[in-house]
Amino acid sequence: MTRSDVIILGGGLVGLALAAALDSSGLSSTIIDPVDPESWKDASFDGRTSAVSSSSRRMFDAIGLAPFLLEPGCPIRSIRVADGLAPGALSFEPPEGDDEPLGWMHENRNLRQALRARAEAAKLVTLHWQSKVTSIDRGEHGVTVTRDSGETITAPLLVSAEGRNSATRDAAGIRLAKWQYDHAAIVSTLAHELPHDGVAWEIFYPGGPFALLPMADVDGSHRSAIVWSVSKADAVGFLSLSDADFAAEAKAAMGGFLGPLRMLTPRSSYPLGFHHAARITDRRLALVGDSAHAIHPIAGQGLNLGFRDAAALAQVLVEGARLGLDLGDRQLLDRYERWRGLDMMMVAMATDGLSRLFGIPGRLPSAVRRLGMAVTNRIAPLRDRLAAEARGTTGDLPLLLRGLPI
């Protein structure tokens, strides 16, 4: 039998970030995950990209991840929101005199490799890859987990970072508010003739938003990632197009402002859904990341929500440990629940509302949306506030998201 301060089920981006955050403050963790991490080296495992907010990037620095990021990522200098190709795009940029980007674009596989390397270098992180859990006992005085190897591990607290289909969450009887959108996201990476200048675009169409996300140049080629939400009925057709035909469709969707396009990676597709856990804690259990919430990718905030979970939970546990409290104590879990609950709900409702608002067809709704964007463009405090939301720098931020150690 081995003992750890925290057992984390799931070694994805959020689970690994939580382990690194705990390690940097002197708490031990054990990660158990059935995946083979060597598969991450193949882009086919996950060819997606993620927008890492500036607050999440600060956490990377605070937990010592930066030296392991072999690819620096591409800074997002501006975010522009457009209602189709009509004039009057809403533009978000850092306030004058502030040079910190709104965020950075990273390939998911590079983030995974960096977080894995950080965990492997940690003194207080134990990794069990290609391992399954056969039993979990969350008792009054601690948690006991048995692996398929027969090893038992004990800890005061169990964390589910298993993703959308968390078996641990379901076994705890935690209910979900959930629904599926009638859309699928098509993701890929393309090269274009003209530079993107660090601008991320969200172009809304009645059929779904088209996101164009800046990526770092490679071998002199300008690159961007796309996340194109289309109806489920159309997704199969888009995926069956030749690369040249799909590039032509993408060029038309963006108005051709980046010049000729060519596809760099295979297209993949995944269904879009929403879920929000009724609560994110149970007896000696905390949920983080997609185990707790999954939102529409319309604003690229899903992963950053998970990083905010990790930062808040790590701070609650570290401060509790310094007071000599049991890490599974109810008052610690209640503090985590209060801290994260409102932010999770507000972001979830905002992204769902935006997807529905911009999905209303017709000239009149489009004219009203464009008027609203034009007014927002003229009100600097409001525009700066929205830019701060994109950065993830509003609200009661955990220390790590401010770039400070716990």
Steps between C-alpha positions, in 0.01 A plus 500: 500500500626846407383838622461834328350837593268491198402230249418640155303286259590622151833616363375742238580869482310603814599200711870549420475875566346432841778252587766755401328771706492275806861390449620860479350561846617182671198270472525154347263352244449173316360503146324194360406492132432212257654684201844434353668845500723399208189529282500875565794544265274421208286794384223252420453446877379859535561739214320784675642829619413701809499867584683532831394822674761734641397405856548130421839584350592675825416178682732311265784726611410469868494118498823467304353384172663759275838318464319191370304683228712424198262701281441852635158532342364787297392819683145621440530876463140570407163326486249608238136398499291537184142426404569325172704702255309821563706804604519610863705228674544534875869515595657411835857598576709558813464851645746756369843456657433136598718264298370171644312308228141393550621141486711247312407232251647156567462161340343267756761231444779747582324606821458135597866420438611801705270417792607137488868601509431733794328218688780254428754751634299560818610351831149473638305364201454126441376401154315177422437494124312218325339422833137459595322534832314191616349637820459827689408535866428856613462448873458734793871501574659478155496369145631162391547426129596161362673477163473213254852397606366430848677798658298706746552873544360712780451875524278750680351619170405363157484732199315409182669645191361224280322718246143524382415135563627485858402168653601626846264797474216276388567248778477784753149575377587851386236610252569694181313765309588402145396524139641450154525773241391418148855574389834332454835676512737444211860569599814522293807713431561689180772707338427839345686747285461812716603533868230489767670765718398316815129562442240241600167517318157376602271536199137418574265347246146369557637152435765538773813698586825482303805554723836584346782478752858622444784250527875543485666493158679179407767485226388838372135400469233711666261273692160522665275245665130489424208385711197502271165420657263358241172314522537130566328431170768696313803372691532177301495695176769742616721214612460320166620799295845493347760718672483750213121523511492533878766773487284683246200479735710626790633787290145602413394482866775741602459730204839414354685762706799269560545414134526148353473212747624144517427234757784390729334236717218250456157624598329352800159554651339469840144559624424811704326467833449675830499367852525654842523302824243580767788504746876452464574329832386196694641314797879518455451571131556807281428539128721704267494576127258318275392274784327808640407697189509497122405806297461612142841581347369835376741705717777244545462504879441132579861408576561825687203422726673172583827676578310738728355196680850361548639832628215551747500142631880502542483823702219368721693181572837663559357759735304228678812289543683796655222524758534129573160411358402167347517559122165327459336717765154622409580865568784491246278341238226753573747783445597352163133459407419862587808636324445324172124455482398849386782540247421163343133585468553852363743388229280204407189712466684776311640263238169320460317832469742631237466188289121535504497878448723490192315197368177697446466546121362802322596854410341667801679285763824550308451878494431506875814295570715728284358806675586349836856430388539852361387651831735275696789602275442863597488444878862446604434389863253235384733386224792477746283304742415245233868475405582431867239223498673345199830521687347335805614783727168599659342388825656342808804343336701225669863594565631275224292683240664823610840341442567470875599190697254367754 
